């Protein structure tokens, strides 16, 4: 179903003629009534005018609001109609500008420019009443669908109107599509050439400009930059803007990669050691259309081409270093101001979630501002903690502990402005679930060590055991779990795996799978590696193996 099929023409142009529901739409015979356009002023009032100057506009025939940060104001958040699109993660972060795109029922998509270490752009789409992240390609595809549906809506509206305008040549009338979708026989090439062309909808395919990417100073005017973290390691994913191709990748004066004849880079992933690039992956297009990845590590101030395994080894070193530099040495975590380096975001069965990475410094107290949720007793320690989010704010906390209290877990629910203990974890979790409009089945391969378009992958301790986690993204169902394309688990009765974990992360020996079937019935599966084969085991066996791994 097209996202924009019901786009209001009244919202996009000055006025239109609406056919009553009982009318057959027979031109003059249909009662026509002028309708005022939807008020963009109403939408303006939903933007934060204390931080931004707000301007009504159109872009590619789509209604938009342009937001520009007010002079002398640091916009540390981007909020529309009470929902947060972006919020600062550091003292130097600020939103510079944003564009929000609208349909009949409200916002559809948004892009924004943020200044952090560098200037970069982010993208959002509005789905099921919530803003979610989308990459540049997904954002552009969404806008193309909106524009195409706008064209279809315009044509449908015009088909029901008599063409009496003296400015319209009779030859153009003869090229109008009939009600059954066929064209009249009087159409001519000359008449067709007079049809209006929506040139802004056509992708640029010629006149591409080759540009150099400097990983030490990424130009936000030429490249789109998405900032994130990989296991606590700062990561920038860089793609060229429309009309540009990457010809080479540099680090100041040092060359990392240079395309051969008819080769160009299409994506570059930059991993940082603090503020400095330390490992770079270049995805480029060869003359024959192949799209390989090339890995580069910085060693002794020199960039070297390395194997994928060497890149992954270097990334593990960076993750370890990042975990050692995690702040809050006191062990007190304030969930009202989450530290990005200590929390890993993902989707837990459709629920936006953040897992706290338990490092060498134990968690002793969990607070929300001045309110205390949990504190450890003398011999008690937290082994696992997840925060389930609504509108990017924690509303449900699940915390597992070990100690003499004998209580293995605690659950806290936000109730208005305060927190209270609850035992209704599953029920409250379901309330937070965001159901996608459509789903795509895929095979989750546990040999993958990095994020994919279908799955979030990261490593974090699980009961002190280094663990690699896999969580399918919204809209993707893992109906098969495999290792190097060899199936380990296949869902039956519409089953899908929504949480997969490997223990330990290096040289794994056990595997845990959480799944739900078509009736939303939960099931857990456990496997142990025996030689080169994954064999099914019982839950007690899994827990025994985990306990053995903890003691090492």
Buried (B, 14 or more C-beta within 10 A) or exposed (E): EEBBEEBBBBBBBEEBBBBEEEEEEEBEEBEBEEEEBBEBEEBBEBBBEEBBBBBEEEEBBBBBBBBBBBEEEBBBBBBBEEBEBBBBBEEEBBBBBBBBBBBBEEBBBBBBBBBBBBBBBBBBBBBEEBBBBBBBEBBBEBBBBBBBBBBBBBEEBEBBBEEEEEEEEEBBBBBBEEEEEEEEEEBEEEBEEEEEEBEEBEEEEEEEEEBEBBBBEBBBEBBBBBBBBBBBBBBBBBBBBEBBBBBBBBBEEBEBBEBEEEBBBEBBBBBBBEEEBBBBBBBBBEEEEEEEEBBBBBEEEEBEEBEEEBBBEBBBBBBBBBBEEBEBEEBEBBBEEBBBBBBBBBBBBBBBBBBBBBBEBEBBBBBBEEEEBBEBEEEBBBBBBBBBBBEBBBBBBBBBBBBEEEEEEBBBBBEEEEBEEBEEBEEBBEEBBBEBEEBEEBEBBBEBBBBBEBBBBBBBBBBBBBBBBBBBBBBBBBBBBBBEEEEBBEBEEEBBBBBBBBBBBEEBBBBBBBBBBEEEEEBEBBBBBEEEEBEEBEEEBBEEBBEEBEEE
